[in-house]
Amino acid sequence: MRNLLSYWTFSFSSAVLATLLLIYVSTVGIRGKRALPLIFVLFATCFFSPLHVLSTHYLFSAHMIVHVILLLVIGPLLVASESQKPNKFATSFYFLKNHPMLTWLTGVCMMWVWHIPWVFNKTMMYMHESPFLLSMLEPMMLVFAGIVFSSPIINSRKEYRIDALSGVVYLFTACIACSLLGLLITFAPAGTYHHFLSMHDNYGLNRIILQNGITQSIDQQAAGLIMWVPCCLVYVSGAMYLLARWFHQKEEAILSK
């Protein structure tokens, strides 16, 4: 039996996604020597590494890890690392700053919609019947949601960010929405997300998974906890940083008088 770490894969849809990412990066521009390699390492982890095999064919928890990376890591990294040079997206980012409710709903609703049990099970079923379209649609929408949601908070241009206190409310309410979704997934009846129960063991990994004591119930609970704890930690950490920055600005304003 092959070692799990040897299951690196390549698909045409993943190559197309990588190409689209390159086009976006070349259009917007990325500042910082470490940002671009990190983005592509994370992208490769999601779509070419053993994590991709597990998330597509075996484990709901692995699928959730991919969602978190796309929505809360790659999307925000693209925004935070955007070049300061003028580009075609400048007007769009200004629009996003002036419509924080729209950006909040885009990020939170995208997260909720993809994890409604009926939507998730149907999407995963059709993904194997029409792999090219749906295997591109889901990650593209999640990265897009991550860009839109994070833009008013961490845009590289200060003029495209909302004020600190509004940002605290923005992130804290997102944490509440994320926690509710995580709770629902964690405590939902086992088999609610039943896609992986009907999958064939094409890669021969079921034995490894069962040997590690990962049952369908444990897998679903782990997926819910991944949605609940790490995601909420990201939001709360961002809110605390913004709150500290607001206090610092107030202190500077008082001392300058």
Buried (B, 14 or more C-beta within 10 A) or exposed (E): EEEBEEBEEEBEBBEBBBEBBEEBBEEBBBEEEEBBEBBBEBBBBBBBBBBBBBBBBBBBBBBBBBBBBBBBBBBBBBBBBBBEEEBEBBEBBBEBBEBBEEBBBBBBEBBBEBBEBEEBBEBBEEBBEEBEEBBBBBBBBBBBBBBBBBBBBBBBBEEBBBEBEBBBBBBBBBBEBBBEBBBBBBEBEBEBBBBBEEEEEEBEBBEBBEEEEBEBEBBBBBBBBBBBBBBBEBBBEBBEBBBEEBEEEEEEEEEEE
